């Protein structure tokens, strides 16, 4: 009886139900919430240095250590054609991305369209990521970097498109080499890397066009 088709179907259904129960839920209202998060992402990237807040229908209790803003951004931006690289193993986040977006997970940062850095202090060098090409600069990676806080760290003065004069940020946890490597990419424009610094439900956009001077 245990090997009968009915028993096998019941076992499969039970296994599927258990898997779904463990899955990190996505947006409560996918269409509305995705649009809202996308507007926040676009606004913070077009106005570098300003702090955006992700307000959406994600559940308060989640089974992944990913920052809420990063998880919401990945759910919004990723699909089957956007490879994602996770800087550290995260089974819950990986399963949620596969289920909710269909995005493939890759093992090498250079293959990723989006990358989530769980620990800013341990992030790899920027030259390990894809910078795009002169013909297709949009094929570069977008980094979501979780920091300890968006204020309270070493001041960094931002200037460039989207900033009237200057804007000062002070994220906590970014390694010094991040700013040096980012400055070294400037001559390669239009190639480069767009970044979001995320902490909880808040984030700051750092497009490749923004110049940063560490005080």
C-alpha positions as CSV (number, residue, x, y, z in Angstrom):
1,X,0.0,0.0,0.0
2,X,2.9,2.4,0.8
3,X,4.1,2.1,-2.8
4,X,0.6,2.6,-4.4
5,X,0.0,5.7,-6.6
6,X,-2.4,7.1,-4.0
7,X,0.2,6.8,-1.2
8,X,2.8,8.4,-3.5
9,X,0.5,11.2,-4.4
10,X,-0.4,11.8,-0.8
11,X,3.3,11.8,0.2
12,X,4.1,14.3,-2.6
13,X,1.3,16.6,-1.6
14,X,2.4,16.5,2.0
15,X,6.0,17.3,1.0
16,X,4.8,20.2,-1.2
17,X,2.6,21.6,1.6
18,X,5.5,21.4,4.1
19,X,7.8,23.2,1.6
20,X,5.2,26.0,1.0
21,X,4.7,26.4,4.7
22,X,8.4,27.0,5.1
23,X,8.6,29.4,2.2
24,X,9.2,33.1,2.9
25,X,6.0,34.9,1.8
26,X,6.1,37.6,-0.9
27,X,4.0,40.7,-1.4
28,X,0.4,40.6,-0.1
29,X,-0.6,42.6,-3.2
30,X,2.0,41.9,-5.8
31,X,0.9,44.4,-8.4
32,X,0.4,47.4,-6.1
33,X,3.3,46.6,-3.8
34,X,5.8,46.0,-6.7
35,X,4.8,49.4,-8.2
36,X,5.3,51.1,-4.9
37,X,8.7,49.6,-4.3
38,X,9.8,50.4,-7.8
39,X,8.9,54.0,-7.4
40,X,11.0,54.1,-4.2
41,X,13.9,52.5,-5.9
42,X,13.7,54.8,-8.8
43,X,13.4,57.9,-6.6
44,X,16.3,57.1,-4.4
45,X,18.6,56.3,-7.4
46,X,17.6,59.6,-9.1
47,X,18.2,61.6,-5.9
48,X,21.4,60.1,-4.5
49,X,21.9,60.5,-0.8
50,X,18.3,60.7,0.1
51,X,16.9,58.0,2.4
52,X,13.9,56.0,1.0
53,X,11.6,53.9,3.0
54,X,10.1,50.7,1.6
55,X,6.4,50.5,2.6
56,X,4.8,47.4,1.3
57,X,2.8,44.3,2.1
58,X,5.7,42.0,3.1
59,X,5.0,40.1,6.3
60,X,6.6,41.3,9.5
61,X,8.0,37.8,10.3
62,X,10.3,36.5,7.7
63,X,12.5,33.5,7.6
64,X,15.5,35.2,5.9
65,X,18.0,37.5,7.4
66,X,17.9,39.8,4.4
67,X,17.1,43.4,5.0
68,X,13.5,44.1,4.3
69,X,14.3,46.8,1.7
70,X,16.7,44.4,0.0
71,X,14.2,41.5,-0.1
72,X,11.5,43.9,-1.5
73,X,13.9,45.2,-4.1
74,X,14.8,41.8,-5.3
75,X,11.2,40.7,-5.5
76,X,10.5,43.8,-7.5
77,X,13.4,43.9,-9.9
78,X,14.2,40.2,-10.5
79,X,12.7,37.8,-13.0
80,X,13.8,34.6,-14.9
81,X,16.2,36.7,-17.0
82,X,18.1,38.3,-14.2
83,X,20.7,36.1,-12.5
84,X,21.2,36.8,-8.8
85,X,24.3,36.2,-6.7
86,X,24.0,35.9,-2.9
87,X,27.2,36.8,-1.0
88,X,26.5,34.2,1.7
89,X,24.4,31.0,1.7
90,X,20.8,31.9,2.4
91,X,18.5,29.0,1.7
92,X,15.3,30.9,2.7
93,X,16.1,33.9,0.5
94,X,17.2,31.7,-2.4
95,X,14.0,29.6,-2.3
96,X,11.8,32.7,-2.0
97,X,13.5,34.3,-5.1
98,X,13.2,31.2,-7.1
99,X,9.5,30.8,-6.2
100,X,8.3,34.4,-6.4
101,X,10.5,35.7,-9.3
102,X,11.9,32.7,-11.2
103,X,15.4,34.3,-11.0
104,X,18.3,31.9,-11.4
105,X,20.9,31.9,-8.6
106,X,24.6,32.0,-9.8
107,X,27.8,31.0,-8.0
108,X,30.0,33.7,-9.4
109,X,29.5,37.5,-8.8
110,X,30.6,38.3,-12.3
111,X,27.6,36.5,-13.7
112,X,25.0,38.4,-11.7
113,X,22.6,41.1,-12.8
114,X,21.7,41.7,-9.1
115,X,23.8,40.8,-6.1
116,X,22.9,40.9,-2.4
117,X,25.8,41.5,0.0
118,X,24.6,40.4,3.5
119,X,27.7,41.8,5.2
120,X,29.2,45.0,3.8
121,X,32.4,44.4,5.7
122,X,33.1,41.2,3.8
123,X,32.0,42.3,0.3
124,X,34.3,41.3,-2.5
125,X,36.1,43.8,-4.7
126,X,34.0,45.7,-7.2
127,X,36.0,44.5,-10.2
128,X,34.7,41.0,-9.5
129,X,31.2,42.1,-10.7
130,X,30.0,42.8,-14.2
131,X,30.4,46.4,-15.3
132,X,28.5,46.2,-18.6
133,X,29.9,47.2,-21.9
134,X,30.1,50.4,-23.9
135,X,27.3,49.0,-26.2
136,X,25.2,47.7,-23.3
137,X,26.1,49.5,-20.1
138,X,22.7,48.5,-18.7
139,X,23.9,44.9,-18.4
140,X,26.0,45.8,-15.4
141,X,25.3,44.5,-11.9
142,X,23.2,46.3,-9.4
143,X,24.4,45.8,-5.8
144,X,22.2,45.7,-2.7
145,X,24.6,46.1,0.2
146,X,23.3,45.7,3.8
147,X,25.0,48.1,6.2
148,X,24.7,48.3,10.0
149,X,23.2,51.8,9.8
150,X,22.7,54.6,7.2
151,X,23.9,57.2,9.7
152,X,26.6,57.5,12.3
153,X,29.6,56.4,10.2
154,X,32.3,58.3,8.4
155,X,30.9,61.2,6.4
156,X,30.9,60.9,2.7
157,X,30.1,63.9,0.5
158,X,28.2,63.1,-2.7
159,X,27.9,65.2,-5.8
160,X,26.8,64.8,-9.4
161,X,23.5,64.4,-11.3
162,X,20.4,64.5,-9.1
163,X,22.2,66.5,-6.4
164,X,21.8,70.3,-6.4
165,X,25.0,71.1,-4.6
166,X,26.3,68.3,-2.3
167,X,24.7,65.6,-0.1
168,X,26.4,64.0,2.8
169,X,25.8,60.4,4.0
170,X,27.4,58.4,6.8
171,X,26.7,54.7,6.4
172,X,28.1,52.3,9.0
173,X,29.9,49.2,8.0
174,X,31.2,49.9,4.5
175,X,34.9,49.0,4.1
176,X,37.3,51.7,2.9
177,X,38.2,49.8,-0.2
178,X,34.6,50.2,-1.5
179,X,35.0,54.0,-2.0
180,X,38.4,53.6,-3.6
181,X,37.3,50.9,-6.0
182,X,34.1,52.8,-6.8
183,X,36.2,56.0,-7.7
184,X,38.4,53.9,-9.9
185,X,35.4,52.9,-12.0
186,X,34.4,56.5,-12.8
187,X,36.6,56.8,-16.0
188,X,34.8,53.7,-17.4
189,X,31.5,55.5,-17.7
190,X,28.9,54.6,-19.1
191,X,30.0,51.3,-17.7
192,X,29.9,50.9,-13.9
193,X,27.9,49.7,-11.0
194,X,24.7,51.0,-9.4
195,X,24.3,50.4,-5.7
196,X,21.7,50.5,-3.0
197,X,22.8,50.7,0.7
198,X,20.1,49.0,2.7
199,X,19.3,48.8,6.4
200,X,16.0,47.4,7.6
201,X,13.3,49.0,5.5
202,X,15.4,52.0,4.5
203,X,17.8,52.5,1.7
204,X,20.1,55.0,-0.1
205,X,20.7,54.9,-3.9
206,X,24.3,55.3,-5.3
207,X,24.2,55.4,-9.1
208,X,27.4,55.1,-11.1
209,X,27.2,58.8,-12.0
210,X,27.6,60.0,-8.3
211,X,31.0,61.2,-7.2
212,X,31.9,60.4,-3.5
213,X,34.5,62.0,-1.3
214,X,35.3,60.5,2.0
215,X,35.9,63.2,4.7
